[in-house]
Amino acid sequence: MLDLVLAEAAIVLGYASSEALSQGRAFRELGFDSVTAVDLRNRLVRVTGLTLPSTLVFDYPTPLDLTEYLGTRLHGAAPVARSRERAGRRRRAGRG
């Protein structure tokens, strides 16, 4: 799923491949704005069949965060260890 998110993000940003993108770097730092965020959301809706918010890349600010969210939506609850790791990252970042 991470490969899919990175590949779709690369297409939206006009890159030939996803190699230039980092899974932990924020979408905003990669160059996403509101227009490209909606474009990525639309592409992921087509691929996954999920209903996704237009604020997706701002709610899940890195490709890794977005991948975890999509995995949860597609396959059920995230493993406890990953959920705790993510919660710890958010606390350290001052987001909850």
ZILIN-V590750 format. One record per residue. N is the residue number from 1. RES is the residue in one letter. BURIAL is b if it has 24 or more other ideal C-beta (glycine too) atoms within 12 Angstrom, else e. Layout:
# ZILIN-V590750
((N RES BURIAL) (N RES BURIAL))
This chain:
# ZILIN-V590750
((1 M b) (2 L e) (3 D e) (4 L b) (5 V b) (6 L b) (7 A b) (8 E b) (9 A b) (10 A b) (11 I e) (12 V b) (13 L b) (14 G e) (15 Y e) (16 A e) (17 S e) (18 S e) (19 E e) (20 A e) (21 L b) (22 S e) (23 Q b) (24 G e) (25 R e) (26 A e) (27 F b) (28 R e) (29 E e) (30 L b) (31 G e) (32 F b) (33 D e) (34 S e) (35 V e) (36 T b) (37 A b) (38 V e) (39 D b) (40 L b) (41 R b) (42 N e) (43 R b) (44 L b) (45 V e) (46 R e) (47 V e) (48 T b) (49 G e) (50 L e) (51 T e) (52 L b) (53 P e) (54 S e) (55 T e) (56 L b) (57 V b) (58 F e) (59 D e) (60 Y b) (61 P b) (62 T b) (63 P b) (64 L b) (65 D b) (66 L b) (67 T b) (68 E b) (69 Y b) (70 L b) (71 G b) (72 T e) (73 R e) (74 L e) (75 H e) (76 G e) (77 A e) (78 A e) (79 P e) (80 V e) (81 A e) (82 R e) (83 S e) (84 R e) (85 E e) (86 R b) (87 A e) (88 G e) (89 R e) (90 R e) (91 R e) (92 R e) (93 A e) (94 G e) (95 R e) (96 G e))
